[in-house]
Amino acid sequence: MRRALLAVPAVFCILTLSLPARADGFDAAEKAMDSFTARIFSEQNIGLLFGLLRQNLAAAAEGRQAPEISPEAAARIEATSKEIQREMTTTAMLLLDGIEKELRDTVRDGSRP
């Protein structure tokens, strides 16, 4: 259940990326998502990810278990995971604000969504 709840912000982030740029109410969510991706996709994190992938691929090719993750890598993964969750929640809240604004504007203008 907890994993399903954590996936909700991810869905909102994906929706944020797919929304039309014309919606003024979504500018804050779009900016938050841009800032988020710039921080998460750092050279350090990309190096860590591909280093772990190489280690696991080499182990699988040799028929052995994947190596243990170093304490430093585990700490970095944990910190990045927490940052991702925090940023996705913030972006999801901004997206909800944008949706609410668009619906209110639509109702105020007398047209139906």
Sequence and secondary structure as in RCSB ss.txt:
>XXXX:A:sequence
MRRALLAVPAVFCILTLSLPARADGFDAAEKAMDSFTARIFSEQNIGLLFGLLRQNLAAAAEGRQAPEISPEAAA
RIEATSKEIQREMTTTAMLLLDGIEKELRDTVRDGSRP
>XXXX:A:secstr
 HHHHHHHHHHHHHHHHHS TT GGGHHHHHHHHHHHHHHS HHHHHHHHHHHHHHHHHHHTT       HHHHH
HHHHHHHHHHHHHHHHHHHHHHHHHHHHHHHHHTT   
